[in-house]
Amino acid sequence: MVGSAARGVDVILVDTGAAYAIEPPASQERPFAELLAAATGVAAADQVLLSSEGGKVEESALLQPGAEPLVLFKRSTLGSGGTPEPVAYDLDEIAAPESTSVTYTSSATSDPAMAVIQTYERTFCLHVDQARAYLEGCRRRHEFVLDNLSCARNQLYGMRVASANLKSHSAQIKEAMSSFLGKFEEDCSKHRLLLERVDGHLASLAAIELDATVRKDIPHNPTTLLQCCEPEEQLRSHATECAAFIDSLEAKVSLVPAVLAKL
């Protein structure tokens, strides 16, 4: 895990696992997104910056860096459904010296015993050169493993932050949906109660007779208050349509819990 810099803001780019220490702006004259884009190559419009708790990072909070690194996601990667991969490092093959390239040189000798010693010494120096090459190659591979392990750990940290962000959104959705379902049930109950009273209301309107002085000013000369409204059949048709619409809404809303469970 990347450590916290003394003054800089530590940011992990989840796509690669690479870590960056970015100096926060002294003021808000230059947006932090621009500094982040310059360091990581991720355009400001493509940035999704989250805190270690999974919340969105506000610009003002960057002036006071925290102990935990921030996590940077790319919108384009999130939208594509792709899987972030660690940074790839190219490794050259270990080139061990051959006998023709041995660094040891010796003067010519006619002494057979000395010639044997020189041969052994030449072979020893070759083995030493080869061992140095293998040692350097192993060091490079060890650094490669450490770098990739660091990137993988940073990506794991980023996934945990993403999980915290999703859990937070899920909790908000559940809370909002619970409130919606309660309000929906309350309103549906009120509407159904009104629909149940349609016959009674129509009967009440039909029982109210209009005064003769009122009837004379109405073209079709109605005798009851109900006759002043739309035709009774039309009113009953509206009530039937309302009941069917409520049934349709309830059927759709009943699917919501299953959808939330899948999320």
N, C-alpha and C positions, 0 to 999 in steps of 0.2 A: 504494500500500500504506500502511495506517495505520502511523504511527510509534509507537515505544514511549514511554509516558508515564513521567515520573520515578518516580511511586509507583503509578500505577494499573495494572490488568491490562487490556490491549487485547483486545477480543473482536469478532470479525466474525460477524454473523448472515448465514448463507449465503442464506437465503430472499430477502433484500433487497439484500445486499451492504453494508449499513450497518455502520459501525464505532462501537464504544463503548469509552470509557475508564472503567473501573469501579474504584473504590477497594477494594482487598482488605480483608477483615475483619481487625481488629486481633487477634482471637482467633477460635476456632471456635465461639463462642457463637451467632452467627447464620450459618447455612449460606450459602456463596457463591451457591448456586442461588437463594436468595431475593433477594439483591442483583441477580443477573442477571435474574430475572423482573421486578423493579421497573424496571430500566433498559430492557429489550428488549420486555417484554410477553409473553414466552414462559414459560408456566407451568413450574414446576420439574419436574413429571412429564413434560413434553414436551421437555425439554432433552437433547441429546446433545453433550457438550463434548469436543473433541479437541485435542491439542497439535499443534504444527507437524509432528511426525513421524508423526502419525496415531494416536497412542496415547490411551487414555482418561486424562483429567485427574483426579488425586486431589485431594481437598480440601486436604490438607496442602501440596501443591505450590503452591497459590495464594497462600500467605503469602510466597513468594519469586518475584515476577513475573520471567518470562524476557524475552529480547529480541524473540522472535517472538510475534505475536498468537495467541490461541486462536481456535478455530473452533466456532461454535455451529450445530448442525443441529436442526430440529424433527422429532420422531418422527412427527408427523402427516403432514408433507410426505414423509418417507422412506417411510412406509407406503402413501401414496396413489400413489406413482410419479410425482408431479407434478414439473415443472421449475421451479426457483427463478427468479424474475424480478427484475431490478433495481428499485430504488425509482423510482416514476413521479412526475415533476415536471410540474405544470401550467404552461403558458406562455400568457400573454395575447398577443393580436395587438399588433403595433407600431402604436400610434395616432399618426400624424404629423399635425401641425397643418394646418388648411386656411387659405385666405387670409382667411377671416372671423375667424380666431382669432389672427392675427398680433399679436405683442406691441408692434410699432413703432407709434408715433403721432406725427403731425406737425401743425404749425399750418397753417391755410389760407393760400394764397398766390395772387396773381393773376398772378405772373410765370410765363410758360409754361416757361422754362428750369428754374426752381426746381421747378415741378410735375413735370417729367420726372425731375429728380434725386430728388425725394421718392418717385416711383413705383419707381424703381430701388432706392432704399434700403429701401422697404417690401418689395419682392420679395426683396432680399438678406436682410433680417431673417427673412422667412418661410422661406427656404432654410436659414438658420442654425438656426431652431427645429426644422425638419424633420430636419436633420442631427443635432441633439442627440437627438431622439426615436429616430432610427435607431441612433445610437451606443449609447444606453442599452439599446435592444432587443437589439443585438448583444452587449453585455456580458452581459445576462441569458442569452442563448442560449449564450454561451461558458461561463458558469458552469454552465448546465444540462449541456452536453457534458462538462465536467470532472467534475461530480458523478456523471453516469452512467458515465463512464469509470472513475472511482474505484470505484464499486460493482461494475462488471463485473470489474475487476482483483481486487477482494476476493473475488468469487465464483469467479474462476479459481483464486485461492489456496486457497479452500475446497475446490474440486474436486480439487486436487492433494493436499490433506490427506486427503480421502476416499479417493482412489486409494491413498495410502500405507497407510491403515487396511485397505482391502480386500486389498492385497498381503500385509500382515502376517497377516490372518486366513487368506488362501489358503495361505500358507506353513505356518501352524499346522495347517490341515486336512490338507495333503499329508503333513506329518510324522506326524500322528496316524494317517492312513489307511495310510501305509507301514508303521507299527508294527503296525496292526491286520491288514493283509494278511499280514505275516510270521508273526504269531501264529496267524492263521487257517489258513495253510498248514501250519504246524507241528502244530496240533491235528488238522487233517483227516488228515494223514499218520499220526498216532498211532491215530486211530479206524479208518482203513482197514486198518492193520496188525492191529489187534485183530479186525476183521471177517474178515480173511483167515484168522485162526487159529481161527475158530469151530468148524469141523469137527474140528480137532485137539483143542480143549478138550472138545468133546462126547464125542469118542472116549475121551479120558482119563477123563472122569467115568463113562462107561459101563464102563470097564475096572476101576474100583475097586469090588470086592464088599464088601458090608456084613457085618459080623459078625452071627451069629445073635442075640446078646444085644442088639444095636442094633435089628435088624429087628423083634423082638417088641414094641418100644415104639412102633412106627410103625403107624398104623391099616391102611394098604393093603399092608403087608408088602413093601416094595421089596427087591430083591436087589442093586441097584447104587446108587452115589451119584447117578448121573444121574436115577434114578427118584425120588429124594428132592426133586428140583427141579420146576419146571413141566414140563409135557409137552414132549418134544423138538420136536414140531412148533411149539409156541408159542414156544419159544426161537429156532428158526430164523426164525419169522415176525418176531420182534423184530429180529433181525439184518438181515433184508431191509428192514424199515421204516427202520432206522438208516441203511442204505446209501442208500436213496432220499432220506432227509432230507438227508444230506450232499451228494448230487448236486444237490438243490434249492438248498441254501445256496451251493454253488460257482457255480451258474448265476446266482444273484442277485449274488454278490460280483464275478463277472466283469464286471458292468455298471458297477461303481463307477468304474474308471478313465475310462470314457467320460463319466460324469456330472461327474467332477472336471475333465475337459478342457473341457467346456462352461462350467463355472463360471469 
